[in-house]
């Protein structure tokens, strides 16, 4: 059996114009991940292509190096990028306002609470394929993309490999959902509770993936979900 550790990136710069970079707290979370990875006997590290994902690996490696250890060089996997959250908001907020007038305040006096509610409403509609935008990735395409990347990654793993994969909440939700064979909308819903720098552990049958190049629920088992014991209480964040 192989082991896959799915790690959400550290906290990004939420609410800033340049969102896709780690905040100061996100950098500390990433360093905590690095100290944890030192003890996990990792054979391979994969990362999604987004800056916050790549930076998490970089700060993790920096922390390990500072303590006299080294982590494997990461392999970037484009399929592990997050769903197009900001593009969804940009295109679907007008539809949201037309659907529910209370969101009209987003134009003049947005509050963090209202922004969160708007995002979760739009995300739920997108995840159920009720709302979509031409040219923008739909939920079924997102799930297929992540599934393809995960399958390719695990299909190339040697027997008994221990793999760390730094990605985002959405792809982790997909991986957990694929393990239990749940619908796309439930996978996205699962992703909402995943904390920054958390670790989700899966066991997988390496020979099955190498032979069949497909993902089936009977090939994968969930061991732990959303683990944050390597973080301090002050480092616990969800966005």
N, C-alpha and C positions, 0 to 999 in steps of 0.2 A: 504493500500500500504506500502511496505517496501522500505527502502533506502539502496543502496549499493554505498559506496565510494571506488573507485578503485584508489589506490595511487601507483605511481611508486616509487621505492626505490631511495634513495639519490645517488649522483654521486659516482660511483665506482672508483677504482684506474686505470683508463684508461691508457694504455701504459706501465704499470708495469707488472712484471712477475706474481705477486700475484694480479690479477685483482679483484677477488671476495671479496673485502672488501671496506668499505666506505673510500673515501678520506676525508681530513679535511673539505673541503667544503660540502661533502656529509653528514658529521656528523652535520654540522650546518643546512643543509636543513632538516635533520631528526628531529632536535630539533624544527624547525619551524613547521613541521607537527604535532609534539606533542602539541605545543601551540594551533594549530588550532583544534586538536581533543578534547582538553579540552572543547571547546565551542559547539561541534557537538552532544553531548548527545549520544555517541556511546554505543550500547549494547554488541557488540561482535567485536573482532578483529581477522582477519585471516592473515597468512603470508605464502608466498612461502618458500621452504626449503633452498634457496641459502643464503650464508652468508651475502651478501649485503642486502637482503630482511629482514633477521632476525635482523641484526644490525640496520636497519632503525626503526623497531619497538622498539628495545631496547633504542636507543637514544631518540625516541619520548616519551617513557614512562619516561625516566630520566628527560626530560624537564618538563613534566607534574608534576612529583613528586616534582621537585624543586620549583614549584609554588603552592604547597599544594593540588594538585589534583592527581587522580589516574585513570589509564586506565584499561580496562578489560585485563586479562591475555590472550595472543594470542594463537590461535590454528594453528598449522602448517598444511598446505595442500600441499602435494607433487605435485599435478597436476598443481600448479601455478608457477612452475619453468619456466625459459625462454627457447626459442628454442635453439638448440645446435650451437650457433654462432661460437665459437672458433673451434669446431670440424669441422664445415663446411669449415672454412678458411684453417685449416690444411690439409684437404683432397682435396679441390677443387682449391687451388691456382695453382697447376701445370696445371690443365685443363684450368684455366683462362689465364695463360701465353700462352698456346698453342692456345687459342681462340683469344687473342689480345696481340701481342708482346710488346706493351708499358708497360705491367705489368712485364716484365722481370726485370725491375729496383727494384722490390720488393726484389729480392735476394741480391742485392749489395748496393743499395742506397734508401731504402724506405723512403718516406716522409709521414707526417700525411695526406696530401691531397690524395696521391696515395693510401694509406691504406684505407682511407674512400671510395674512388671510387671502390677499389677492393671489399671491404665488401658489398657495396650496389649493385654491379653487381652480386656477388655471391648470395646475399640474394634474389634478384629479380628472378634469375634463379631457386633457390630452392623453392621460394614461388609459382612459376608457375609450379613446378614439372618437369621442364626441366632437372635440374641437381639434382642428389641425390647420396648417398653413401650407399652401402649395409651395414646394421647394424646400420645406423644412422637414427634418427627420420625424417620421411618425413613430408611435410607440412600438409597433411590430418590427419596424426596421431597426430601431435602437436595440431591442432585445436580440434580434438576429445578429446584429453587429457584435454585441458583447459575447453572445454565445459562440460565434465563430472565433473570436480572439481567444477566449478561454479554452476552447477545444483545441485550437492550434498550439497553445502554450502547453497544455497537459499532454497532448499527443506527442510532443517532442521530449517529454521528461523521461529520464532514465528510471529504472525500477527503484522504488523507495526514495525518490527525490524529495527534498524539502524546499519548497518554493515560497518566496515572499513576493507579493504583488501589490504595489501601491497604486491605488486608483481612487475613484470617487464613490459616493453613496449609491448612486444609480446602478453602476455595474455590480457592486456588492449585492444590492437587492436582487438583481437579475440572477447572480450566481446562487444565492440562497433559494430563490424562487424555482430555478431549474432543478435544484436538488429535491424539491418537494413536488414539482410538476404543477405549480399554481399558475393562474392566468396572468397575463402581462400587467394588468392594472394592479394586482396584488403585489407583484414584484416591486413596482414603483412605490406603492404604499409602504412596503417594508423598508424601503430606502430612507424614508423620512426620519426614522428614529436612530439612524446610524450616526454615532458620534465621531467627531474629528479624531484622527490618529488611533481609532479603535482597531481591534484585531478580531477577525472572524476566521475560525479554523475549519477546513474541510479535509476529509480523507478521500482519496480517489484511487481507483484501480488502474495503475499505470499501464498494464498490459492491455486492458480493454480500450483505453484511449488510443494507444499506439496501433492497435489492430483495426478498430472500427472508425476512428476519426469522427466520432459523434458523441454527443452528451446525452446520457440517459440517467434518470433518477437512481436506478439501481447501481450505477457505477460510482456514486458519490454519497458521502454521509457528512452531515453537519455535526461538528464536535463542540465548538463554542461560537457564540454570536455576540458581537459588539463589546468585546472585552476591553476594559480600560484600567485594569489594576496596575499597569505600568505607569500611569499618569497620576499626578497629584490631584487633589480635589480642585485646586484652582485651575488646573489644565483641562477640566471637563467642559467641553463645548459641543454644540450640535451644528453651529454655522459660524 
